[in-house]
Amino acid sequence: MGKVRLSVDLDDTLAGTIEEWIKEASAKLGREIKREELTEYHLENVVDLDRETIIGIFKNVWGHYENVPLIDPYIPRTIEDLGSAFEIFIITAAVGKKEEVVAWLNKYGIKYDKLIMVEHAKDKLTLSEEYNIPIFVDDNPILADMAISSNKKIVMIKKPWNLKFIDEHASDNLFAVSDWKEAEAVLRKISESMDN
């Protein structure tokens, strides 16, 4: 049997863009934004900035991709190890330019099979059908809801903006984890169960 295809998100699943966004948004607002305040995926619902400004800050963050940290130092090794069982598709709605994203991935030595940039979360689901991708690693609760409804599996690294979703949506297809070490263990179990 061939490798199972795995969709991995970029922003705040691999790349710590929210940390850099918080710095810039805090400066713009003239007050310190705390990560714990960001309890909704659509940040305009919890921070006094409009969507256009929020996206503009994310674009600026990606414009300085060299400052964007990994969310977990184990990511490059973990992704490489997962490559033995999975074909890794990085599918992202990041607002950075493709060359910035590629440069960031290269900077950290993250190995992947395919990078696809999309406009919206629903596009990830559409691509998962087109490419026969049964599993996502993502932080987006909107995508998680769609994936679960489509009988896809989703591994979610816990973030303030997805905790409510995780608490309210028990499912055999939802796997909440604290870090990439846990994510790897869950993904290996999923892979083994798909082989049987």
C-alpha positions as CSV (number, residue, x, y, z in Angstrom):
1,M,0.0,0.0,0.0
2,G,1.3,3.5,-0.8
3,K,1.8,6.3,1.6
4,V,-1.3,8.0,3.1
5,R,-1.6,11.7,2.1
6,L,-1.5,14.2,5.0
7,S,-2.5,17.9,4.8
8,V,-0.5,20.1,7.1
9,D,-1.4,23.7,7.8
10,L,1.3,26.4,8.0
11,D,0.2,29.4,10.1
12,D,0.3,28.4,13.8
13,T,0.6,24.7,13.0
14,L,4.2,24.9,11.7
15,A,5.0,28.7,11.7
16,G,4.6,30.8,14.8
17,T,3.1,33.7,12.8
18,I,0.7,34.7,15.6
19,E,3.6,35.6,17.9
20,E,4.9,38.1,15.4
21,W,1.3,39.3,14.6
22,I,0.7,40.0,18.3
23,K,3.8,42.2,18.5
24,E,2.7,44.3,15.5
25,A,-1.0,44.4,16.4
26,S,-0.1,45.4,20.0
27,A,2.0,48.3,18.7
28,K,-0.9,49.4,16.4
29,L,-3.4,49.3,19.2
30,G,-1.1,50.8,21.8
31,R,-1.7,48.0,24.3
32,E,-0.3,44.5,24.8
33,I,-2.4,41.8,23.3
34,K,-2.2,38.5,25.1
35,R,-2.3,35.3,23.2
36,E,-5.1,34.0,25.6
37,E,-7.3,36.8,24.4
38,L,-7.4,35.3,20.9
39,T,-10.3,32.9,21.6
40,E,-11.8,33.1,18.2
41,Y,-10.4,32.1,14.8
42,H,-11.6,35.3,13.2
43,L,-9.5,37.8,15.2
44,E,-11.7,40.8,14.4
45,N,-14.2,39.3,16.7
46,V,-11.9,39.6,19.7
47,V,-9.4,42.4,18.9
48,D,-10.4,46.0,18.0
49,L,-9.0,45.8,14.4
50,D,-10.9,45.3,11.1
51,R,-10.3,42.3,8.9
52,E,-8.3,44.3,6.4
53,T,-5.9,45.6,9.0
54,I,-5.5,42.1,10.5
55,I,-4.6,40.6,7.1
56,G,-2.3,43.5,6.4
57,I,-0.4,42.7,9.6
58,F,-0.1,39.0,8.6
59,K,1.2,40.0,5.2
60,N,3.8,42.2,6.9
61,V,4.7,39.3,9.2
62,W,5.3,37.1,6.2
63,G,7.2,39.9,4.5
64,H,9.7,39.4,7.3
65,Y,9.5,35.6,7.3
66,E,13.0,35.3,8.7
67,N,11.6,36.5,12.0
68,V,8.8,33.9,12.1
69,P,9.7,31.1,14.6
70,L,8.7,27.4,14.5
71,I,5.9,26.7,16.9
72,D,7.8,23.6,18.0
73,P,11.5,22.9,17.6
74,Y,10.8,19.3,16.8
75,I,8.8,20.1,13.7
76,P,11.6,19.5,11.0
77,R,12.6,16.2,12.5
78,T,9.0,15.1,13.1
79,I,7.8,16.0,9.6
80,E,10.8,14.2,8.1
81,D,10.0,11.1,10.2
82,L,6.4,11.2,9.3
83,G,7.5,11.2,5.6
84,S,8.1,7.5,5.9
85,A,4.4,6.9,6.4
86,F,2.8,9.9,4.8
87,E,3.0,12.0,1.7
88,I,3.2,15.5,3.2
89,F,1.0,18.2,1.6
90,I,1.4,21.6,3.1
91,I,-1.9,23.3,2.3
92,T,-2.2,26.8,3.6
93,A,-4.3,29.9,3.4
94,A,-1.4,32.0,4.6
95,V,-1.4,35.5,3.1
96,G,2.4,35.5,2.6
97,K,3.8,35.2,-0.9
98,K,4.6,31.7,-2.1
99,E,8.3,32.6,-2.3
100,E,8.3,33.8,1.3
101,V,6.6,30.6,2.5
102,V,9.1,28.4,0.5
103,A,12.0,30.4,1.9
104,W,10.6,29.9,5.5
105,L,10.2,26.2,5.0
106,N,13.7,26.0,3.5
107,K,15.2,28.0,6.4
108,Y,14.0,25.4,8.9
109,G,14.7,22.4,6.6
110,I,11.0,21.3,6.5
111,K,10.7,18.5,4.0
112,Y,7.4,18.1,2.1
113,D,6.0,16.6,-1.0
114,K,3.7,19.4,-2.2
115,L,2.9,23.0,-1.2
116,I,-0.5,24.4,-2.1
117,M,-1.6,27.9,-1.3
118,V,-5.4,28.4,-1.1
119,E,-7.8,31.3,-0.4
120,H,-10.1,29.8,2.2
121,A,-10.4,26.8,4.6
122,K,-13.1,25.3,2.4
123,D,-10.6,25.1,-0.4
124,K,-8.5,22.8,1.7
125,L,-11.4,20.4,2.0
126,T,-12.0,20.6,-1.8
127,L,-8.4,19.7,-2.4
128,S,-8.5,16.9,0.1
129,E,-11.2,15.3,-2.1
130,E,-9.2,16.0,-5.3
131,Y,-6.0,14.6,-3.9
132,N,-7.5,11.9,-1.7
133,I,-6.2,13.3,1.5
134,P,-8.0,11.7,4.6
135,I,-6.1,13.5,7.4
136,F,-5.4,17.1,8.3
137,V,-3.1,18.7,10.9
138,D,-4.6,22.2,11.4
139,D,-5.6,24.7,14.0
140,N,-8.7,26.1,12.2
141,P,-11.9,25.1,13.9
142,I,-13.9,26.0,10.8
143,L,-11.9,23.5,8.7
144,A,-12.2,21.0,11.6
145,D,-15.9,21.2,11.5
146,M,-16.0,20.7,7.7
147,A,-13.5,17.9,7.9
148,I,-15.4,16.0,10.6
149,S,-18.6,16.4,8.6
150,S,-16.9,14.9,5.6
151,N,-15.6,12.0,7.6
152,K,-11.9,13.2,7.5
153,K,-9.6,13.0,10.5
154,I,-8.1,16.1,12.0
155,V,-5.3,16.5,14.4
156,M,-5.6,19.9,16.1
157,I,-2.7,21.4,18.1
158,K,-4.5,23.2,20.9
159,K,-4.6,27.0,20.5
160,P,-6.8,29.6,22.3
161,W,-9.0,30.0,19.2
162,N,-9.8,26.3,18.9
163,L,-10.2,25.2,22.5
164,K,-14.0,25.9,22.6
165,F,-14.4,23.9,19.4
166,I,-12.4,21.0,20.8
167,D,-14.5,21.1,24.0
168,E,-17.8,21.1,22.2
169,H,-17.1,18.6,19.4
170,A,-16.3,15.1,20.6
171,S,-15.7,13.0,17.5
172,D,-13.8,9.8,16.6
173,N,-12.2,12.0,13.9
174,L,-10.9,14.8,16.1
175,F,-7.6,14.4,17.9
176,A,-6.6,17.3,20.1
177,V,-2.9,17.4,20.9
178,S,-0.6,19.8,22.9
179,D,2.5,19.6,20.6
180,W,4.0,17.9,17.6
181,K,5.4,15.1,19.6
182,E,1.8,14.1,20.5
183,A,0.7,14.8,17.0
184,E,3.3,12.4,15.6
185,A,2.1,9.6,18.0
186,V,-1.5,10.2,17.0
187,L,-0.7,10.3,13.3
188,R,1.3,7.0,13.5
189,K,-1.7,5.3,15.2
190,I,-4.1,6.7,12.5
191,S,-1.7,5.4,9.8
192,E,-1.5,1.9,11.4
193,S,-5.3,1.7,11.7
194,M,-5.7,2.7,8.0
195,D,-3.2,-0.1,7.0
196,N,-5.4,-2.7,8.7
